[in-house]
Amino acid sequence: MLIFVISPINFSFALDDDPGKYLNRKAEIWNLFYRMMTVAFVIGSVVSGTLIWLVWRFRESNHKAKKTRYEEQGKW
């Protein structure tokens, strides 16, 4: 969410009245792409790690795993 706020601010500061300065849109687009890919990689890593932990923690062969009350009663 923060990336969507920062990018327009970057563009607004990049726009200037001096004719010698210009905005390289290709570089800005790639910069935004790499930022968003970094965010996507971090979020994907957290989600994957959480899923791996859940599968490992609640596996059937885990001696600490307890049966749910439905499994104990035999009613689904």
PyMOL commands that place a pseudoatom at each C-alpha (Angstrom):
pseudoatom trace, name=CA, resn=MET, resi=1, chain=A, elem=C, hetatm=0, pos=[0.000, 0.000, 0.000]
pseudoatom trace, name=CA, resn=LEU, resi=2, chain=A, elem=C, hetatm=0, pos=[2.835, 2.331, 0.837]
pseudoatom trace, name=CA, resn=ILE, resi=3, chain=A, elem=C, hetatm=0, pos=[4.376, 1.786, -2.593]
pseudoatom trace, name=CA, resn=PHE, resi=4, chain=A, elem=C, hetatm=0, pos=[1.264, 3.174, -4.262]
pseudoatom trace, name=CA, resn=VAL, resi=5, chain=A, elem=C, hetatm=0, pos=[1.621, 6.336, -2.187]
pseudoatom trace, name=CA, resn=ILE, resi=6, chain=A, elem=C, hetatm=0, pos=[5.378, 6.740, -2.630]
pseudoatom trace, name=CA, resn=SER, resi=7, chain=A, elem=C, hetatm=0, pos=[5.399, 6.386, -6.417]
pseudoatom trace, name=CA, resn=PRO, resi=8, chain=A, elem=C, hetatm=0, pos=[3.160, 9.388, -7.213]
pseudoatom trace, name=CA, resn=ILE, resi=9, chain=A, elem=C, hetatm=0, pos=[5.163, 11.456, -4.741]
pseudoatom trace, name=CA, resn=ASN, resi=10, chain=A, elem=C, hetatm=0, pos=[8.353, 10.422, -6.550]
pseudoatom trace, name=CA, resn=PHE, resi=11, chain=A, elem=C, hetatm=0, pos=[6.809, 11.433, -9.864]
pseudoatom trace, name=CA, resn=SER, resi=12, chain=A, elem=C, hetatm=0, pos=[5.640, 14.783, -8.526]
pseudoatom trace, name=CA, resn=PHE, resi=13, chain=A, elem=C, hetatm=0, pos=[9.102, 15.627, -7.219]
pseudoatom trace, name=CA, resn=ALA, resi=14, chain=A, elem=C, hetatm=0, pos=[10.672, 14.408, -10.460]
pseudoatom trace, name=CA, resn=LEU, resi=15, chain=A, elem=C, hetatm=0, pos=[8.572, 16.844, -12.479]
pseudoatom trace, name=CA, resn=ASP, resi=16, chain=A, elem=C, hetatm=0, pos=[10.382, 20.126, -12.520]
pseudoatom trace, name=CA, resn=ASP, resi=17, chain=A, elem=C, hetatm=0, pos=[10.154, 23.368, -14.484]
pseudoatom trace, name=CA, resn=ASP, resi=18, chain=A, elem=C, hetatm=0, pos=[13.832, 23.261, -15.433]
pseudoatom trace, name=CA, resn=PRO, resi=19, chain=A, elem=C, hetatm=0, pos=[14.182, 22.237, -19.078]
pseudoatom trace, name=CA, resn=GLY, resi=20, chain=A, elem=C, hetatm=0, pos=[17.472, 20.423, -18.349]
pseudoatom trace, name=CA, resn=LYS, resi=21, chain=A, elem=C, hetatm=0, pos=[15.863, 17.775, -16.147]
pseudoatom trace, name=CA, resn=TYR, resi=22, chain=A, elem=C, hetatm=0, pos=[13.570, 15.039, -17.418]
pseudoatom trace, name=CA, resn=LEU, resi=23, chain=A, elem=C, hetatm=0, pos=[11.796, 11.990, -16.064]
pseudoatom trace, name=CA, resn=ASN, resi=24, chain=A, elem=C, hetatm=0, pos=[13.067, 8.662, -17.318]
pseudoatom trace, name=CA, resn=ARG, resi=25, chain=A, elem=C, hetatm=0, pos=[9.774, 6.782, -17.281]
pseudoatom trace, name=CA, resn=LYS, resi=26, chain=A, elem=C, hetatm=0, pos=[11.327, 3.485, -18.279]
pseudoatom trace, name=CA, resn=ALA, resi=27, chain=A, elem=C, hetatm=0, pos=[13.642, 3.577, -15.256]
pseudoatom trace, name=CA, resn=GLU, resi=28, chain=A, elem=C, hetatm=0, pos=[10.796, 4.605, -12.947]
pseudoatom trace, name=CA, resn=ILE, resi=29, chain=A, elem=C, hetatm=0, pos=[8.575, 1.767, -14.178]
pseudoatom trace, name=CA, resn=TRP, resi=30, chain=A, elem=C, hetatm=0, pos=[11.333, -0.816, -13.642]
pseudoatom trace, name=CA, resn=ASN, resi=31, chain=A, elem=C, hetatm=0, pos=[12.061, 0.673, -10.225]
pseudoatom trace, name=CA, resn=LEU, resi=32, chain=A, elem=C, hetatm=0, pos=[8.398, 0.270, -9.270]
pseudoatom trace, name=CA, resn=PHE, resi=33, chain=A, elem=C, hetatm=0, pos=[8.394, -3.273, -10.667]
pseudoatom trace, name=CA, resn=TYR, resi=34, chain=A, elem=C, hetatm=0, pos=[11.404, -4.291, -8.569]
pseudoatom trace, name=CA, resn=ARG, resi=35, chain=A, elem=C, hetatm=0, pos=[9.930, -2.728, -5.433]
pseudoatom trace, name=CA, resn=MET, resi=36, chain=A, elem=C, hetatm=0, pos=[6.661, -4.572, -5.901]
pseudoatom trace, name=CA, resn=MET, resi=37, chain=A, elem=C, hetatm=0, pos=[8.468, -7.847, -6.644]
pseudoatom trace, name=CA, resn=THR, resi=38, chain=A, elem=C, hetatm=0, pos=[10.418, -7.445, -3.400]
pseudoatom trace, name=CA, resn=VAL, resi=39, chain=A, elem=C, hetatm=0, pos=[7.174, -6.951, -1.482]
pseudoatom trace, name=CA, resn=ALA, resi=40, chain=A, elem=C, hetatm=0, pos=[5.577, -9.922, -3.251]
pseudoatom trace, name=CA, resn=PHE, resi=41, chain=A, elem=C, hetatm=0, pos=[8.599, -12.117, -2.457]
pseudoatom trace, name=CA, resn=VAL, resi=42, chain=A, elem=C, hetatm=0, pos=[8.502, -11.196, 1.231]
pseudoatom trace, name=CA, resn=ILE, resi=43, chain=A, elem=C, hetatm=0, pos=[4.747, -11.808, 1.512]
pseudoatom trace, name=CA, resn=GLY, resi=44, chain=A, elem=C, hetatm=0, pos=[5.057, -15.094, -0.387]
pseudoatom trace, name=CA, resn=SER, resi=45, chain=A, elem=C, hetatm=0, pos=[7.887, -16.216, 1.888]
pseudoatom trace, name=CA, resn=VAL, resi=46, chain=A, elem=C, hetatm=0, pos=[5.872, -15.457, 5.011]
pseudoatom trace, name=CA, resn=VAL, resi=47, chain=A, elem=C, hetatm=0, pos=[2.802, -17.288, 3.697]
pseudoatom trace, name=CA, resn=SER, resi=48, chain=A, elem=C, hetatm=0, pos=[4.856, -20.288, 2.551]
pseudoatom trace, name=CA, resn=GLY, resi=49, chain=A, elem=C, hetatm=0, pos=[6.692, -20.447, 5.853]
pseudoatom trace, name=CA, resn=THR, resi=50, chain=A, elem=C, hetatm=0, pos=[3.425, -20.309, 7.775]
pseudoatom trace, name=CA, resn=LEU, resi=51, chain=A, elem=C, hetatm=0, pos=[1.937, -23.125, 5.687]
pseudoatom trace, name=CA, resn=ILE, resi=52, chain=A, elem=C, hetatm=0, pos=[5.030, -25.280, 6.134]
pseudoatom trace, name=CA, resn=TRP, resi=53, chain=A, elem=C, hetatm=0, pos=[4.936, -24.689, 9.899]
pseudoatom trace, name=CA, resn=LEU, resi=54, chain=A, elem=C, hetatm=0, pos=[1.224, -25.548, 10.079]
pseudoatom trace, name=CA, resn=VAL, resi=55, chain=A, elem=C, hetatm=0, pos=[1.667, -28.772, 8.114]
pseudoatom trace, name=CA, resn=TRP, resi=56, chain=A, elem=C, hetatm=0, pos=[4.689, -29.769, 10.214]
pseudoatom trace, name=CA, resn=ARG, resi=57, chain=A, elem=C, hetatm=0, pos=[3.042, -28.867, 13.541]
pseudoatom trace, name=CA, resn=PHE, resi=58, chain=A, elem=C, hetatm=0, pos=[-0.298, -30.563, 12.970]
pseudoatom trace, name=CA, resn=ARG, resi=59, chain=A, elem=C, hetatm=0, pos=[0.851, -33.694, 11.139]
pseudoatom trace, name=CA, resn=GLU, resi=60, chain=A, elem=C, hetatm=0, pos=[-0.571, -37.031, 12.252]
pseudoatom trace, name=CA, resn=SER, resi=61, chain=A, elem=C, hetatm=0, pos=[2.746, -38.441, 13.424]
pseudoatom trace, name=CA, resn=ASN, resi=62, chain=A, elem=C, hetatm=0, pos=[3.331, -35.549, 15.829]
pseudoatom trace, name=CA, resn=HIS, resi=63, chain=A, elem=C, hetatm=0, pos=[3.176, -36.951, 19.351]
pseudoatom trace, name=CA, resn=LYS, resi=64, chain=A, elem=C, hetatm=0, pos=[1.956, -33.593, 20.720]
pseudoatom trace, name=CA, resn=ALA, resi=65, chain=A, elem=C, hetatm=0, pos=[-1.012, -33.445, 18.351]
pseudoatom trace, name=CA, resn=LYS, resi=66, chain=A, elem=C, hetatm=0, pos=[-4.325, -34.009, 20.089]
pseudoatom trace, name=CA, resn=LYS, resi=67, chain=A, elem=C, hetatm=0, pos=[-7.493, -35.317, 18.525]
pseudoatom trace, name=CA, resn=THR, resi=68, chain=A, elem=C, hetatm=0, pos=[-10.311, -32.868, 18.115]
pseudoatom trace, name=CA, resn=ARG, resi=69, chain=A, elem=C, hetatm=0, pos=[-13.543, -33.489, 19.944]
pseudoatom trace, name=CA, resn=TYR, resi=70, chain=A, elem=C, hetatm=0, pos=[-15.148, -34.597, 16.677]
pseudoatom trace, name=CA, resn=GLU, resi=71, chain=A, elem=C, hetatm=0, pos=[-12.412, -37.175, 16.080]
pseudoatom trace, name=CA, resn=GLU, resi=72, chain=A, elem=C, hetatm=0, pos=[-12.730, -38.479, 19.638]
pseudoatom trace, name=CA, resn=GLN, resi=73, chain=A, elem=C, hetatm=0, pos=[-16.520, -38.921, 19.269]
pseudoatom trace, name=CA, resn=GLY, resi=74, chain=A, elem=C, hetatm=0, pos=[-16.202, -40.433, 15.820]
pseudoatom trace, name=CA, resn=LYS, resi=75, chain=A, elem=C, hetatm=0, pos=[-18.867, -38.081, 14.446]
pseudoatom trace, name=CA, resn=TRP, resi=76, chain=A, elem=C, hetatm=0, pos=[-18.155, -35.880, 11.474]
for i in range(1, 76): cmd.bond("trace and resi %d" % i, "trace and resi %d" % (i + 1))
show_as sticks, trace
zoom trace
